[in-house]
């Protein structure tokens, strides 16, 4: 380490940058090259250790080093490297909030994307579990579990201890993890009348004033009420709406699995339709932070030369980001009829990564007699990590500081932009209280 750092500066005060992913090149999947880079970065992490309090990837690495014969990385077996990879769920918090060596620093440490590369190598080698392939196939599960009779059976089974034991035995799904319910009438069917709508909006700043809602697989199949809350809030603000003629999962679950070909297939399905809407003057809003991040960051890094990907990136907004842009131009209605009181609000990791500021907090605090206690800690959920038998207890440990803050706040509501994070907190509270999404709270404040 000493010779590597000679003549280099310690840390960086410059804004972090991200390099495009050269994921189609053969070198990306070369295992020897991968392990050389893992060793380089793990050695840097070992000498720094600022990220010990984030996900379990770092304690796994540091404990393995400290328990080895040499107490250095050279004493750690390569099998442990894969354990580190498995514990990373690409929240990006190490990159965004802790690591002093991210680019443009010359050490060029991008820990999440290095983990993504390792996951892609593992997937390409055929070593990904069938369970993980299934859990990340959100559209397939949603279409099947959303069949009216099937939905009732699936939901009943997920709430039944005997059914959960079967799930644990067959799929390795932890019996204590909260699983999402499936709806017989998904959001896109409920709002089918919006498909193909034509309208003119009132422009403000970068916004055109008319919105195409990207439903997301989660809000479509699992919690369509959140999508309907978004639609109601936008309509209350006189913003014309439409839905894409077709959409599928944004690809984030497959990205976290390392199935980059499936991510490309998701791009091929979604981006042309969304780009067409942008050409027709529509802004795009999605109610789940991970989906917004997929279009804002991950797809542009995977496809840096695709003009349609860039076009969609520039037109994609988080709901509260969009509404606060309208507010800046005095086009947000503030005719709130119901105060919300106190809110314990967990800021989702994939929202923090977007670098848009605390727009959800800022908007909710426009409601009279409302205070928001922000919690900037990871919930440890990640969509699938928290439901897996081997990771669930670790995920709840990661969530414990968030749960403690919510309990200490004794707020009238607790909330997260990520609905799955909200349920993870619910699981930790164990008091019967359910999370309320910020869009649900905003709709409540409007009294609509």
C-alpha positions as CSV (number, residue, x, y, z in Angstrom):
1,X,0.0,0.0,0.0
2,X,2.8,2.5,0.9
3,X,4.5,2.2,-2.5
4,X,1.1,2.5,-4.3
5,X,0.2,5.7,-2.5
6,X,3.6,7.4,-2.8
7,X,3.1,10.8,-4.5
8,X,-0.7,10.6,-4.4
9,X,-3.1,12.8,-2.6
10,X,-5.1,11.5,0.3
11,X,-8.8,11.6,-0.7
12,X,-10.5,14.0,-3.0
13,X,-12.7,17.1,-2.6
14,X,-13.9,16.9,-6.2
15,X,-17.4,15.8,-7.2
16,X,-17.5,12.1,-7.9
17,X,-17.9,11.0,-11.5
18,X,-18.9,7.6,-13.0
19,X,-17.3,5.8,-15.9
20,X,-19.4,4.0,-18.5
21,X,-19.5,0.2,-18.1
22,X,-17.7,-1.7,-20.8
23,X,-19.9,-4.6,-20.2
24,X,-20.0,-6.0,-23.7
25,X,-16.2,-6.5,-23.9
26,X,-14.7,-9.9,-23.2
27,X,-12.3,-8.5,-20.6
28,X,-15.2,-7.5,-18.4
29,X,-15.9,-11.2,-17.9
30,X,-12.3,-12.4,-17.5
31,X,-12.2,-13.9,-14.0
32,X,-8.5,-13.5,-13.6
33,X,-8.7,-9.8,-14.5
34,X,-11.7,-9.4,-12.2
35,X,-9.8,-10.9,-9.2
36,X,-6.8,-8.6,-9.9
37,X,-9.2,-5.6,-9.6
38,X,-11.0,-7.1,-6.6
39,X,-7.6,-7.5,-4.8
40,X,-6.6,-3.9,-5.7
41,X,-9.8,-2.4,-4.5
42,X,-10.2,-4.6,-1.4
43,X,-6.7,-3.6,-0.3
44,X,-7.6,0.0,-0.6
45,X,-10.8,-0.7,1.4
46,X,-8.8,-2.6,4.0
47,X,-6.5,0.4,4.5
48,X,-9.4,2.8,4.9
49,X,-12.4,1.1,6.4
50,X,-14.7,4.1,6.4
51,X,-17.6,2.0,5.0
52,X,-17.7,-0.5,7.9
53,X,-21.1,0.8,9.0
54,X,-22.9,0.4,5.7
55,X,-24.0,-2.9,4.2
56,X,-22.6,-6.3,5.3
57,X,-20.2,-6.5,2.4
58,X,-17.6,-4.5,4.3
59,X,-17.8,-6.3,7.6
60,X,-17.6,-9.6,5.7
61,X,-14.3,-8.4,4.1
62,X,-12.8,-6.8,7.1
63,X,-13.6,-9.7,9.5
64,X,-12.1,-12.2,7.0
65,X,-8.9,-10.1,6.9
66,X,-8.7,-9.7,10.6
67,X,-9.3,-13.4,11.3
68,X,-6.8,-14.6,8.7
69,X,-3.3,-15.8,9.6
70,X,-1.6,-12.7,8.0
71,X,-4.3,-10.2,9.0
72,X,-3.9,-8.9,5.4
73,X,-5.8,-9.5,2.3
74,X,-3.3,-12.1,1.1
75,X,-4.5,-14.4,3.9
76,X,-8.2,-14.4,2.7
77,X,-9.4,-17.2,0.5
78,X,-10.9,-16.3,-2.9
79,X,-14.2,-18.0,-1.9
80,X,-14.7,-15.2,0.6
81,X,-14.5,-12.6,-2.2
82,X,-17.7,-14.1,-3.5
83,X,-19.3,-13.7,-0.1
84,X,-18.5,-10.0,-0.2
85,X,-20.0,-9.8,-3.6
86,X,-23.2,-11.5,-2.5
87,X,-23.7,-9.0,0.4
88,X,-23.5,-6.0,-1.9
89,X,-26.9,-5.0,-3.2
90,X,-25.8,-1.9,-5.1
91,X,-27.3,0.7,-2.9
92,X,-24.4,3.0,-3.9
93,X,-24.0,4.6,-0.5
94,X,-20.3,3.7,-0.2
95,X,-19.7,5.5,-3.5
96,X,-21.9,8.5,-2.7
97,X,-21.3,9.2,1.0
98,X,-18.1,7.4,2.2
99,X,-15.4,6.6,-0.2
100,X,-12.7,9.3,-0.7
101,X,-11.1,7.4,-3.6
102,X,-13.9,7.5,-6.2
103,X,-13.1,8.9,-9.6
104,X,-11.7,11.4,-10.5
105,X,-9.3,10.3,-7.8
106,X,-6.5,8.4,-9.4
107,X,-7.2,5.2,-7.4
108,X,-10.5,5.1,-9.3
109,X,-12.5,3.1,-6.8
110,X,-16.1,2.3,-7.8
111,X,-17.0,-0.4,-5.4
112,X,-20.6,-0.9,-6.5
113,X,-19.8,-1.3,-10.1
114,X,-16.9,-3.6,-9.3
115,X,-19.5,-5.7,-7.4
116,X,-21.8,-5.5,-10.4
117,X,-19.0,-6.8,-12.7
118,X,-18.4,-9.7,-10.3
119,X,-22.1,-10.5,-10.2
120,X,-22.2,-10.4,-14.0
121,X,-19.2,-12.8,-14.2
122,X,-21.0,-15.2,-11.7
123,X,-24.1,-15.0,-13.8
124,X,-22.3,-15.6,-17.0
125,X,-20.6,-18.7,-15.5
126,X,-24.1,-20.1,-14.7
127,X,-23.5,-20.0,-10.9
128,X,-26.6,-17.9,-10.1
129,X,-29.3,-19.8,-8.1
130,X,-32.6,-20.5,-9.8
131,X,-34.3,-18.9,-6.9
132,X,-32.6,-15.6,-7.6
133,X,-33.5,-15.7,-11.3
134,X,-37.1,-16.3,-10.3
135,X,-37.3,-13.5,-7.6
136,X,-35.8,-11.0,-10.1
137,X,-38.4,-11.9,-12.8
138,X,-40.9,-9.4,-11.4
139,X,-43.2,-9.1,-14.5
140,X,-43.4,-12.9,-14.8
141,X,-44.4,-13.3,-11.2
142,X,-46.7,-10.3,-11.2
143,X,-48.6,-11.6,-14.3
144,X,-49.1,-15.0,-12.8
145,X,-49.8,-14.0,-9.2
146,X,-52.1,-11.3,-10.4
147,X,-54.6,-13.7,-12.0
148,X,-57.7,-13.1,-9.8
149,X,-58.0,-16.6,-8.3
150,X,-54.2,-17.0,-8.1
151,X,-53.7,-13.7,-6.3
152,X,-56.0,-14.8,-3.5
153,X,-54.2,-18.1,-3.1
154,X,-50.7,-16.5,-3.2
155,X,-51.6,-13.8,-0.7
156,X,-53.1,-16.2,1.7
157,X,-50.1,-18.5,1.4
158,X,-47.7,-15.6,2.1
159,X,-49.6,-14.8,5.3
160,X,-49.8,-18.4,6.5
161,X,-47.0,-19.9,8.6
162,X,-47.3,-23.3,6.9
163,X,-47.2,-21.7,3.5
164,X,-44.1,-19.7,4.5
165,X,-42.4,-22.9,5.6
166,X,-43.0,-24.4,2.2
167,X,-41.6,-21.2,0.6
168,X,-38.5,-21.5,2.8
169,X,-38.0,-25.1,1.9
170,X,-38.5,-24.7,-1.8
171,X,-37.1,-21.3,-2.5
172,X,-35.1,-20.2,0.5
173,X,-37.4,-17.3,1.3
174,X,-37.2,-16.4,5.0
175,X,-40.5,-17.0,6.9
176,X,-40.3,-13.7,8.8
177,X,-39.7,-11.5,5.7
178,X,-42.7,-9.4,4.7
179,X,-43.7,-10.3,1.1
180,X,-45.6,-8.0,-1.1
181,X,-49.2,-8.7,-1.9
182,X,-50.4,-9.2,-5.4
183,X,-53.4,-7.4,-6.9
184,X,-56.0,-8.9,-9.2
185,X,-56.4,-5.6,-11.0
186,X,-53.0,-3.9,-11.5
187,X,-52.5,-0.2,-11.9
188,X,-52.2,-0.2,-15.7
189,X,-55.6,-1.9,-15.9
190,X,-57.1,0.5,-13.3
191,X,-55.9,3.5,-15.3
192,X,-56.2,2.0,-18.8
193,X,-58.1,5.2,-19.9
194,X,-54.9,7.2,-19.7
195,X,-53.1,5.1,-22.4
196,X,-52.7,7.1,-25.6
197,X,-54.0,10.4,-24.0
198,X,-53.1,13.6,-25.8
199,X,-52.9,17.0,-24.1
200,X,-51.0,20.2,-23.7
201,X,-49.3,21.2,-20.5
202,X,-48.0,24.5,-19.0
203,X,-44.2,24.5,-19.2
204,X,-42.1,25.5,-16.3
205,X,-38.3,25.4,-16.2
206,X,-37.2,22.1,-17.7
207,X,-40.7,20.6,-17.3
208,X,-43.3,20.6,-20.1
209,X,-46.2,20.4,-17.7
210,X,-47.6,17.1,-18.9
211,X,-46.5,13.7,-17.5
212,X,-46.3,10.1,-18.8
213,X,-46.4,7.9,-15.7
214,X,-44.1,4.9,-15.7
215,X,-46.1,2.6,-13.5
216,X,-43.2,0.4,-12.4
217,X,-43.7,-3.4,-11.9
218,X,-44.0,-2.9,-8.1
219,X,-46.7,-0.3,-8.2
220,X,-48.4,-2.0,-11.1
221,X,-48.7,-5.5,-9.5
222,X,-48.2,-5.0,-5.8
223,X,-49.2,-1.6,-4.5
224,X,-51.3,0.2,-7.2
225,X,-52.7,2.5,-4.6
226,X,-49.3,4.3,-4.6
227,X,-49.6,4.8,-8.4
228,X,-53.1,6.1,-8.0
229,X,-52.0,8.5,-5.3
230,X,-49.4,9.9,-7.7
231,X,-52.0,10.2,-10.4
232,X,-54.4,12.0,-8.1
233,X,-51.8,14.5,-6.9
234,X,-50.7,15.3,-10.5
235,X,-54.3,15.7,-11.6
236,X,-55.1,17.9,-8.7
237,X,-52.2,20.1,-9.9
238,X,-53.8,20.3,-13.4
239,X,-51.0,18.3,-15.0
240,X,-52.3,16.2,-18.0
241,X,-51.3,12.5,-17.8
242,X,-50.8,9.5,-20.0
243,X,-49.5,6.0,-19.6
244,X,-47.0,4.4,-22.0
245,X,-48.7,2.0,-24.5
246,X,-46.5,-0.7,-23.0
247,X,-43.9,-1.1,-20.3
248,X,-42.1,-3.8,-18.4
249,X,-39.8,-3.9,-15.4
250,X,-37.1,-1.2,-15.7
251,X,-34.4,-3.9,-15.3
252,X,-33.0,-3.0,-11.8
253,X,-33.7,-6.5,-10.3
254,X,-31.8,-8.1,-13.2
255,X,-29.0,-5.5,-12.9
256,X,-28.5,-6.5,-9.2
257,X,-28.5,-10.1,-10.3
258,X,-25.7,-9.5,-12.9
259,X,-28.0,-10.5,-15.8
260,X,-26.9,-7.7,-18.1
261,X,-28.4,-9.2,-21.2
262,X,-31.8,-9.1,-19.5
263,X,-31.2,-5.4,-18.7
264,X,-30.5,-4.8,-22.3
265,X,-33.8,-6.6,-23.2
266,X,-35.6,-4.3,-20.7
267,X,-34.0,-1.3,-22.4
268,X,-35.1,-2.5,-25.8
269,X,-38.7,-2.9,-24.5
270,X,-39.0,0.4,-22.6
271,X,-36.7,3.0,-24.0
272,X,-38.2,3.3,-27.6
273,X,-41.7,3.8,-26.2
274,X,-40.5,6.3,-23.6
275,X,-38.4,8.2,-26.1
276,X,-41.4,8.5,-28.4
277,X,-43.3,10.1,-25.5
278,X,-40.5,12.5,-24.9
279,X,-40.5,13.4,-28.5
280,X,-44.3,14.1,-28.1
281,X,-43.5,16.5,-25.3
282,X,-44.1,14.4,-22.3
283,X,-42.1,14.4,-19.1
284,X,-41.7,11.0,-17.4
285,X,-42.4,10.3,-13.7
286,X,-42.0,7.0,-11.8
287,X,-43.1,6.5,-8.2
288,X,-40.2,4.1,-7.2
289,X,-36.7,5.6,-6.7
290,X,-34.8,2.5,-8.0
291,X,-36.7,2.7,-11.3
292,X,-36.0,6.4,-11.7
293,X,-32.3,5.7,-10.9
294,X,-32.2,3.0,-13.5
295,X,-33.2,5.4,-16.3
296,X,-31.2,8.3,-14.9
297,X,-27.9,6.5,-14.1
298,X,-27.5,2.8,-14.8
299,X,-28.9,2.6,-18.4
300,X,-26.9,5.7,-19.5
301,X,-23.7,4.1,-18.1
302,X,-24.4,0.8,-19.8
303,X,-25.4,2.5,-23.1
304,X,-23.5,5.8,-23.2
305,X,-23.8,6.1,-27.0
306,X,-27.6,5.5,-27.2
307,X,-29.3,8.9,-27.9
308,X,-32.7,7.5,-26.9
309,X,-31.4,6.4,-23.5
310,X,-30.0,9.9,-23.0
311,X,-33.3,11.5,-24.1
312,X,-35.2,9.4,-21.5
313,X,-32.6,10.2,-18.8
314,X,-33.1,13.9,-19.3
315,X,-36.9,13.7,-19.1
316,X,-37.1,11.3,-16.1
317,X,-38.1,12.6,-12.7
318,X,-38.8,11.5,-9.2
319,X,-42.4,12.6,-8.3
320,X,-41.3,15.1,-5.6
321,X,-38.5,16.4,-7.7
322,X,-41.0,17.2,-10.4
323,X,-43.5,18.8,-8.1
324,X,-40.9,21.0,-6.4
325,X,-39.7,22.2,-9.9
326,X,-43.3,23.2,-10.5
327,X,-43.4,24.9,-7.1
328,X,-40.3,26.9,-8.0
329,X,-42.4,28.4,-10.8
330,X,-45.5,28.9,-8.6
331,X,-47.4,26.2,-10.3
332,X,-47.8,23.8,-7.4
333,X,-51.1,24.0,-5.6
334,X,-50.7,24.5,-1.8
335,X,-54.4,24.3,-0.9
336,X,-53.7,21.7,1.7
337,X,-56.7,20.9,3.9
338,X,-55.3,18.5,6.4
339,X,-52.2,18.8,8.5
340,X,-50.0,15.7,8.8
341,X,-48.4,16.3,12.1
342,X,-45.1,14.6,12.6
343,X,-43.5,12.2,10.0
344,X,-40.5,9.9,10.5
345,X,-39.1,9.8,6.9
346,X,-36.5,7.3,5.8
347,X,-34.7,8.7,2.7
348,X,-34.3,5.7,0.3
349,X,-30.7,5.0,-0.8
350,X,-31.6,5.1,-4.6
351,X,-33.2,8.5,-4.0
352,X,-30.1,9.9,-2.3
353,X,-28.0,8.6,-5.2
354,X,-29.9,10.9,-7.6
355,X,-28.4,14.0,-6.0
356,X,-31.7,16.0,-6.2
357,X,-31.8,17.0,-2.5
358,X,-34.5,16.4,0.0
359,X,-37.5,17.2,-2.3
360,X,-39.9,14.9,-0.5
361,X,-39.1,16.5,2.9
362,X,-39.3,20.0,1.4
363,X,-42.7,19.4,-0.2
364,X,-44.3,17.7,2.8
365,X,-43.1,20.5,5.1
366,X,-45.1,22.9,2.9
367,X,-48.2,21.3,4.6
368,X,-49.2,23.4,7.6
369,X,-48.5,22.0,11.0
370,X,-46.3,19.3,9.6
371,X,-42.8,18.4,10.6
372,X,-40.5,15.8,8.9
373,X,-37.7,13.9,10.8
374,X,-35.4,12.7,8.1
375,X,-33.5,9.4,8.5
376,X,-30.5,9.0,6.2
377,X,-29.8,5.3,6.8
378,X,-30.3,2.3,4.6
379,X,-33.2,-0.1,5.3
380,X,-31.2,-3.1,4.1
381,X,-34.0,-4.4,1.9
382,X,-33.0,-4.1,-1.7
383,X,-36.1,-5.8,-3.1
384,X,-34.8,-9.4,-2.8
385,X,-31.9,-9.3,-0.4
386,X,-34.1,-9.0,2.7
387,X,-36.4,-11.9,1.8
388,X,-33.7,-14.5,1.2
389,X,-33.2,-16.9,4.1
390,X,-29.4,-16.5,4.2
391,X,-29.6,-12.7,4.3
392,X,-32.8,-11.7,6.1
393,X,-31.4,-11.5,9.6
394,X,-28.4,-9.4,8.4
395,X,-30.8,-7.1,6.5
396,X,-32.8,-6.6,9.7
397,X,-29.6,-5.7,11.6
398,X,-28.8,-3.1,8.9
399,X,-32.4,-1.7,9.3
400,X,-32.2,-1.6,13.1
401,X,-30.8,2.1,13.3
402,X,-33.7,3.2,11.1
403,X,-36.2,1.3,13.3
404,X,-34.7,2.9,16.4
405,X,-35.1,6.3,14.9
406,X,-38.7,5.7,14.0
407,X,-39.5,4.4,17.5
408,X,-37.7,7.4,19.1
409,X,-39.6,9.9,16.9
410,X,-43.0,8.7,18.1
411,X,-44.3,10.3,14.9
412,X,-47.9,10.2,13.7
413,X,-46.6,8.6,10.4
414,X,-43.6,6.8,9.2
415,X,-42.7,6.8,5.5
416,X,-40.2,6.0,2.8
417,X,-40.1,6.8,-0.9
418,X,-39.2,3.1,-1.4
419,X,-42.3,1.1,-0.5
420,X,-40.2,-2.0,0.2
421,X,-38.1,-0.1,2.6
422,X,-41.2,1.0,4.3
423,X,-42.3,-2.6,4.9
424,X,-38.8,-3.5,6.1
425,X,-39.2,-0.9,8.8
426,X,-42.6,-2.3,9.5
427,X,-41.0,-5.7,10.0
428,X,-38.6,-4.2,12.5
429,X,-41.2,-2.2,14.4
430,X,-43.4,-5.3,15.1
431,X,-46.1,-3.1,16.5
432,X,-48.8,-3.4,13.8
433,X,-48.3,0.0,12.3
434,X,-48.0,0.2,8.6
435,X,-45.9,2.6,6.5
436,X,-47.6,5.4,4.5
437,X,-45.9,6.3,1.3
438,X,-45.1,10.1,0.9
439,X,-47.4,10.3,-2.1
440,X,-50.2,8.8,0.1
441,X,-49.4,11.4,2.7
442,X,-49.4,14.2,0.2
443,X,-52.8,13.1,-1.2
444,X,-54.1,13.0,2.3
445,X,-52.9,16.6,2.9
446,X,-54.7,17.7,-0.2
447,X,-57.9,16.0,1.0
448,X,-58.4,14.3,-2.4
